[in-house]
Amino acid sequence: MVSEAILFQVASMTALVGMALGWRGVMTRFSGFYDLPTAWNQIFWGILIGGIYASLADGYIFVPFVTAGLTGVTSGNSISNLVIILAISVVIHLMLRRVRVRKTGSQPTSGWALGLAIGGMTAMYLIFRVLQVYDVSLLIIANIVVLAIITPRCEALMCAYHGYRMLEGERWRAVFRSFFIRTIFLSALYYSVLQPITWIFIIPLTLLAERNAEKWVWAAVPKPARRRLRRIWAEKSREASHFDSEIPSSQVKLEKIKTHDDLDRKSVPTVINNITYNIQDSAISGDINTNLTPKDD
């Protein structure tokens, strides 16, 4: 039996890798054009808040849920479950209403960073429970990998959308949107531990939501930075098109050089053969006398 300390280390390292992968993509595309220090500040707060939320959700929601699924004995209170999810939605709203965030209009990017940390803590508790309950197999390893990658990213998408709705002028309505989406996601996430086939429904919805994530993050980029970013993208596209147009011409030149080299190589033996044949013909016809003898005096 593997000790719980080792299981916790494996779970924490896997969750941190998932958080690092969750930062790639949308956030790296707009890197340097949003309030990065505030986003990093939200990550530290997200680790603290996410640890408390994941612990409460694990004890009051996940353990009774798995116990009911494995033994059929129902335990727990659905009202307390909803209170926990509503509480984390309210806390996220208050974190995104801080003066430091509102002054720069970085609610979507700060929400992405905050959600990434909260999702990482949730994934860490879930991976620890999965390693605790199940024996290691190929299916369990695949389930752990998907948990580590998808959970932080889904939470980041929800918090970024929450921040985007706040940026659009919504207040408590954004809280109820976040509460509703998070309730469905957490139920599906916990059910995927018992039935990994649930990922067939979670992953496509995540990919669909991520298509709109650039619009949410774009709203957090200041207008002067947007113009600069458009110019950079336009220059990169022109450079890429210019590079692509130069490749065929260079290939044609190389092919011509190769063709001339091949013709030169082929022409050398032909010239030698022609010279040899001419010498032989001349010798036969008597033009060249190879057996010259001195004349007698």
N, C-alpha and C positions, 0 to 999 in steps of 0.2 A: 504494500500500500504506500503510495507516494505521499509524503508529508504535505500538509496544507501550505507550508511556507513555500515549497517549490511550486505548487499549483498557483499560488498567488503571484509569484514572480513571472511564471509563464503567462498568466492572464494579463498582468500589467504591461509586460513587454509587448504582447500581441496588440493590446488596446492602444498603446503609444504609437506603434507602427501604423495602425488604422487612422489615428489622428493625423499623423504626418502625411499619409496619402490623401486624407480629406482636405488638406490645405492646397494640394496641387490642383491644377485645372483652372477654376474660376478665379481664385485669389491670386495665383501666379500670373494669370493673363493680364490682370490690372495692377500688377505690383508696381509700387512707386507713385501711384496716382490716387491713393486713398489714405486715410488716417491710420497708418500702420502702428504707431505707438499705442493708440487707443485700442486697436484690435488685439495687440499682445496683452494689454492690461485686462481685456475681457477674457482672455484665455486663462489667466491666473485666477480670476474670479470664478470662471466656469469650472475649474478643477475643484475649487472649494464647494461651490453650490452643487455641482454634479455629484460629488462624493456623498453629500447629505441626501440628495434626491435619490441616487442609486441605492443607497443603504435602506431608505424608507420603502422604496418600490420593491426592493428585494425581499424585505421582511414582511410587508403587508400585502403585496400583490403577487410576486413571483412564487414564493414558497407555497402559499395556499393554492395557487393556480396549478403548480406542478403536482402537489399532493393530491388534489382533486383529479388530475388527469391520470396519475399512476395508480391510485388506490380507489378512486371513486368517492372518497369522503370529502364533502364540501366544507371548507373552513374559511373564514375571513368575512369581511364586510364590504359590499360593493360601494357603499357610501364613502367609507374611508379611502377606498381606491380613487374615487373621483375627486375627493378633497386633496389628495396628494398631487394628482395631475393638475388640478386647478391652481394649487399653491405654486407649483413650479412655473406655470404660465404667468402668474401674477408677478413672481420674482423676476422672470426674464423681462417682463414689461417694465418693471421699475429699474432694472439695470440699463435698459435702453433709453430710459427717460433721464438719465443723468445729464447734468449740464455739459460735461465734457463731450458727451456723445452728440447731444442736440446742437451744440455750438458748431460742430463741423459737419452736421448732417450725415453722419456715418452710421446710422442705425442698421442698414443691411449688412455692411461689412463687419461691424461690431457684433451683430447678431450671428453672423456666420462663425466668427471666432468663439463666441460664447457657446453656441450650440455644439461646435466641434469638441470642446472640452467636456460639456455635459454628456454628449453621446459617447465620448471615450470612457468616462467613468461608468456609464450604464453598460457598455460593452465589457468592461473589465469585470464587473460583478457577474454578468451573465456567463462569460467564459469560465470564470472560477466555478460557478455552479455546474456548468456542463461537464467540466473535468472532474468535479466531485461526484457527480451522479453516474455518469456513463463511463464505460471502459473505452480506451483509446482504440479507434478504428478509422478506416479511411473516410467513412461518412461523417464521423464526429469531427475529424480534422477539417474536412471541407466546410462543415457547418461553423466551426470556430473561425475559419478564415473569412467566411462571408459575414459573420457577426462583427468581426473586427473592422471590416472595410465599410459595410453598409450602415451600421448603427451610428457612428459619428457623422457620416455624411448626411443621413436622413435628418438627424437632429439639427445639423447646421443649416439644411435647407428650410426646416420649419422656423428656426429662429431668424434666418435672413428674410424669409417671407413676412414674419412678424414685424421686423424692423422696416421692411418696405411699406407695409400697410400703415405703420406709424408715420413714415415719411410722407405718405399720401394724405395725412390728416386724420386717420382713425386713431381712436384711443382705446376704450375698453372693448370696442367691437373687435379689435385685433386680438385681444386676450381670449375672447370666446372662439374666434377662428382657430387660434393656436391650441386651445384646450380641446376642441373637437377633433382636430387632425392628430394631436398627440395621443388622445385616447384610442383612436383607431390604430395608430402605428404601434403603440405599446402592446395592445392586445395581440396584434399580428406578430410582433416580435417575440413575445413570450410563447405564443402558439408554435412558432417555428422551431423552438427547442424540442417540443414533442413531435412535431411533424415538419421535417426540413423542406417538404414539398411546398410549404407556404412561401418560400422565397421566389417561387415562380410568379407570384402576384406582387410581392414587395419590390423586387428589382425593376420590373418594367415601369411601375409607378414612380420609382426614384429617378429613373432615366428621363421620364417625361417631365418631372418637376425640375430637373437640372437644366433642361432646355430653356427654362425661363429665369434661371439663376443669374445669367449675365445681365438681363434687364434689371433685376433687383440691385445687383452690385453697381451697374452703370448709373443708377439713380443716386448713388452715394459719391460718385466722382464729381468734384467741382467743375463748373463750366469752363474755366480757363484750362484746366487739366484735360477736359474732354477734347478741346480743339487740338491741344498738343498730342494727345493720344491718337486722334484721327490722322494727324500728319505722319506720325511714326508708323502707323499701320499702312498708310498709303505708300510711304517710302519703301517699306519692306515688300509690299506687293509689287511695286515697280522693279525693285532689285531682283525679286524672284522671277518675274516675267522676262526681264532682260537677260538673266542668267540662263533661263530655259531657251531663249531665242539664240543665244550664242553657242549652245551645245551642238545643235545640228550642223552649223557652219564649220565648227572645228572638226566634227566627225567627217564631214565631206572632205576637208583638207587632208586629214589623216588618211582617208581612203584613197585620195589622189596620189599622195606620197607613196603609199603602199603599192598602188597600181604601177607607178613609174618605176619603183624599185624592182617589182616583179618583172616588168618588161625588160629592164636593164639586165637582170639576172638571166632571163631567158634568151636575150639577144647575144650574150657573150659566147655561149657554146655554138650558136649558129654562125657567128663570124669566124670562130676558130675552124669549124667544119668547112666553111667556104674556102678559107685560106688553104686548108689541107687538100681539099679537092682540086683547087687551082694548081697547086704545086705538083700534085700527082699527074694531072692532065698535061701540064707543061713537060714533065719528065717523059711522059709517054710519047708526046708529039715531037720531042727532040729540041724543044726550045731551051731547056736547061740541060747541059751535058755534065753529068756528075762524074764521068770517068775520063777526065782530061789527062793526056799524057804529053810530056814535053816533045817538041818537034826535034827531029834529028837534024843536026847541022849539015 
